[in-house]
Amino acid sequence: MPALERIRAFADTMTAWRHDLHAHPELLYDVERTAGFVADQLRAFGCDAVETGIGRTGVVGVIRGNGRNSNRAIGLRADMDALPIQEVRDLPYRSTVPGKMHACGHDGHTTMLLGAAKYLAETRDFDGAAVLIFQPAEEGGGGGEAMVEDGLMERFGIESVYGMHNIPGMAVGTFAIRPGPIMASTDRFTLTIEGRGGHAALPQNAVDSVLVASHVIIALQSIVSRNLDPLDSAVVSVCALDAGEAFNVLPQSVTMRGTMRTLSKSVRSQVKARIETLVTEVAGAFGATGVVEYGSSYPVTENHPAETDFMAGVAEALVGAENVDRTVAPMMTAEDFSYMLGRRPGAYMFIGNGDSASLHHPHYDFNDSATPYGASLWARLIETALPRTV
């Protein structure tokens, strides 16, 4: 029986897993219940090894095929954490935790990989090892980096690694991928403008930090439009501003926070340099000072050409070439799967979530009808990459 049909036979079971995960969201590295659920399922499937606590709370399951001639190992990765968002839809399986929900589909990603694990553990029609990676803290915590630094690739002998994310607006049963950059790097920045506080009625005796900050925000928008090659992509967004408390006081300082996104190291360096120049020099022109601090960041998620072509071919064999886009435009969102691709060749693919609310929206929900397609893609990837020898 083809993988897709065999996996569809237990689609209701996968839906039940997904709804349970959705109802119990956990953030960042604090995914003890989710990780425990995953580990219990993997053990129940009969995985050859299940290890927990990798990268703090990550889980890895290993399934060895019936062929015994290969020591090769392929890694498949899913993320487990949720978001600090209040769910608004009254679903039967809605979040039971106030202020937390699976608004990015990681409950679906975990379920798809569990479905593949169940199938692979039952069939074992491959030669080598499927390494099933369940990662915490994708949403800003760098869990991918933590697992890599904890020796993920070396401990399990992983030669290549693959990831997948759902995309609202793409039809269920379709996939999309591209070689090279597919998701952006991200850098958080904090900008501090130090002026001279004073009475709002006597601005001549002060240095208005709010006015300076306003000019800085406008100047930052010139980076993409006037400093970069029009064929390069970047985003610079100021998303939060803290200044003052009274209607008649010019505050001493203003703090701004935001994000920058790029698709190459060179553009990333160029944008960082321009932010620092504009903040310091625009502030200085008004008699104020400006300071830039960078916080957590993810590198560009960059697909390796050979592995991208391979993953696309597996998807085409599953759903037909007409349902696989090999030249999808890169997205300016970011992914810490980039750390895994920095250590091993591999690829990252998008899977259609149908007509749903956008990611990170309080109305979002993963589409359960997409689960058999994702689980089957993972299963066929292992069987194709590690063919069983007679």
N, C-alpha and C positions, 0 to 999 in steps of 0.2 A: 504494500500500500504506500503511495507517495507520502512524503513527510507532511505536506499540508493537510491531506485528508486524515491521516492518523492523528495529527495534533488537533484538528477540528473536532475529533471524536471526544476530546476531554476539554472542549472550550468552556463548558459550564463550570468545570472545576477551576480553570484559570480565572474566570470571572469572579468566582467566590473568593479566591486569593486576593484579587485586585481590590475588591470591595472591602475586604478586611483591612488591607493596608491603607486604603483611602480613609477609612473611619478612624485610624489611629496614626496620624501623621507625627513625625518627629523631625527635629531640626539638626542640621550640621552633623556634628559627631555624636550627638545624643540620640542615637538610633538603636538603643539596646533591644527594644521590643521587635523592631523590624529585622534587625540582624539575627535575633533569636529565631524569629519565624522562618527566615531564609535558611538558616543552618539546620533547623529541624526538618524542613522540607527536603533539603539536599541529602540528609542522612536517611530519611524515609525512602528516597528514590534509590538508595544503594550506591551513592557516590563512593569512589575508592578512597577519597580523603576529603575532609571538611575542616578547614582551619579558620579560626575566628581571631579577632583582635589585630588584624593586619592594618597598618595605618590607623591605629587606635580602635576603630570599630568596624573595619571592613571584614568581609567574609569571602573566602575562596573555596570553591568546590572543584575537585578533579575527577573526571570520568575517563577511564581508559577503554579504548576500543578493543574489540575481539582480536584484531590483528596484533601480533606481538613482535613485529619486525622493526618497528619504528620507535625512536625516542623523541620524536618531534612533539611540540606542544603549541597549541594556538589559544590565545586569550580572547575571551568575549566579555565585554564590560557593560554593567548596568549601574545606574545611580539609585540611591535609596532615600535621600532626604527630601523633606517637604519645605514649605515656605512660611514665613510669618505673615499670613494673610487670613482674614476672617472669611470663611466660606459663606455664601449667601443663598445658594440654591438649596431647596429642601429635598435633597435626595434621600432615599431610604438608607443609604450608606454614608451619609454626610459625615464630615469630621466631628468627632466627639471631643475634640480638644479646642477650646476657645482660642482664637487668634492664630491657629495653625491649619494649613490645608495642603493637599497635594495639588498645587496650581500649575505644575509644570509637567505632570505626567510621569514622575519617577515611580509612582506606584505601578503604572503600566509597563515601564521599562523593566522593573524588577520582575513583574509577572511574566513578561515575554521570555526573559532569560530562564526563569524557573520552568516555564513550559518546555523550552528547549532541553533543559537539564533532565526533565522527566522522560522525554522522548529518547534522548541520547543514552540515558542509563538503561532504558528498556531494550533498545535495539543494538547499540554498540557496534554499528556497522561502519567502523572506521579503524584506522591503524595509527595509534598515537594517543595523545591526551588532549581533551577539551578542558581548558582552565576557565572556570566560570567566576568572574570577578564582580562582586557586589560592593560598590563603593559608597562611603558616607561623604557628606560635606561637599557636594558639588556646588551648592548655591552660596559661593563666596568663601568657603572654608578651606579650599585647596585639598580636599580629600584624595584626589588623584595623585597629587604630588606626595602626600603623606604615604600612600601605599607604595609608590615607586621608591621613595627613600627608605621604606621599610624592607626593601629587597624583593618586591613582588616579582619582577622579571627573572631575577637570578634564582630565587627559591623554587620557582615552578618551571624553570627552563623555557620560558615563553619566547618563541622566535618571532611572532607577529601578533598584533592585537587589534581588535575591531570594536567600534562603538556605534550606537544608534540613538536617534532622538526623534520623537514624534513632532509633526508640524501641522497645526491647524490650517485648514484651507486646502491642503493636499488631499486628494481622494483616497479613501481606504483602499488598500491593495496596490498602492503605488509607492515607488521609492525614488530618491533623488540623491545625487552625489556629484563630486567633481574632484579632479586632481588638484593638488596645491592648496592654498588657503581656502577653507570652507567656513570658518568662524574666526572672529577677530580676537586680537589681544585686548585686554582691558587693564586700565590703570585707574585707581581711585586717587583723587587729589583733594587736598585741603589748602585753600588760599586764605591768607590772613592779611588784611589791610589795617595798618596802624596809623591813625590820624591824630588829631588833637581834639578831645571832646570840648563841649561848651554849650552855651545857651542857644537855642534855635533862633532867638531873636537877634543874636549878635554873631552871625556867621563869620564876620571878618576877623574875629578873634579865635577862630577854630580852624581845623582842617577837617572838612566833612568827609568822614570815612565812607558814608553811604553813597555820596556822590562819586567818590573815587571808585568804589566797588562797581557802581553802575557803568562807568567808563571801561573798567576792566572786563566786565561781562560782554559788553559790545565789542571790545577789541579782540577778545578771544574768538569771536565768530569770524574774524578775518583770516584765521589760520587756515581753515579748510578752503575758503573761497579765494584767498589771495597768496598763500604761501606754498600750497601743494600743487603738484602737477594735477590738472583736471582729471587725468585718468587714474589717479591714486584715490583710495577711499580712506576716510577718517571721520570720526565724530568727536566733537568736544562739547560737552553739555554741563552747565552749572545747574545743579538740581536742588540745592538747599542754600539758604542765606540766613545767618543769625546776626541781628544788629539791634541794639538798643531795646528800651522798655517803655520809654515815656514819649508823649507826643511833642514835648517842647525841649528835648535834650538831644544834641548831636552826639552820638556815641563815640567813644574813644577808638573802638575797633569794630571790624566786621569780619566774620568768618564765613567762607563759602566752601561748599563741597560739591564735587561732581565727578564725572567719568570721562575718559578718553578711550577711543577704540580705533585700532588700525589693523591692517592686513599684512604688514611687513615690518621687519626690524628697522629698516632704514627710515620709513615714515614714522614709526613709533619714536625713534630718537629725535627726528626733526620736530615732531609735534611737542614733545617734552621740552625741547630747547626753546621753542617759540613761546610756550606757556610761561616759562620762567622769565624770559626777556620781557614779555608784555606786562606781566604782573609787576615786576620790579620797576620798569621804566615808566609805565603809565602812572603808577603810584608816586614815583619820584617826581614826575612833572607837576603833581598837585601838592607837593610838599609832604607826602605821606611815605610810608614804607610798605613794601609788599613781600610776603614770604610764601614760597610754595613747598608743600610737603606731599610726597607720594606714599600711598598706602598699598594694600594688597593688590596683586595683579595676576593675570593669567597670560601665558604666551599665546601666539596665534595657533589655532588648530589647523595643522597643515597635513593634508593627506599625501601619502606616498603614491607615486603614479602606478607602479605595478600592482600594489595591493588594492588601489582604487578600481583599476580595471578588473581585477579578479572579483571583488565584491559586487561590482555592477553586473558582471557575467552571471554570478550566482543568483542575483535578484531577477535577471532576465529569464533565466531558466525556470524560475519559480512562477513569475507572473506575466512573462512576455516582455519583449524589448519595448513595446509601445507603452508600457507602464513603468519604465525606468528612465529617468532623466539623468544623463551622464554629464550635463553641463549646467547644473543648477547654479544660480548666482550665489556668491558667498553671503553670509549673514553677518551683521555687525554685533550680534550677541556673542558671548564668550563661553568657553567650555574648558574645564580643567582636565578633560581627556587629552588635551594638548601635552600634558606632562608625560603621558604614556606614549604618545606618538613621538615624543622627543627621545625616548629610550629604545623604542623598537619600531620597525616599519609597520604600517597598518593603515586603516582608513576609518572614516566616520561617515555614516549614512543617515539620511532623513527618511522617515516613514510617514505616510499620510494618516492624519487623524480625522479626516472628514470635516464636516461643517460644524466646528466647535468654536467656543470663545477663544480668544488669544491666550497664549502662555502668560502666566503670572497675573491672570485676571480672576477675580472672585467668582465668576460664573464658569470658569474652565472646568472640564472633566475629560479624562482620557476616554477614548472611544473603544469599548470592549471588542467591537467587531474587528479592530486592527490587530488584536493580540495574536490570533493564529498566524497571520502573515509575518509578524515579527519573530515569533517563536520558530516558525518554519525556516525563515531566512537564516537564523542562527544555526539551526540543525543542519541545513543543507550546506552552509559554509564549512562546517566541520567535516561533513562527509565528503565534500569536494576537495578541500585542502588536504585532508588526510585519508586518501582512498585506501580501502582495505585491500591487501594483497593476498592472493590465494597461495 
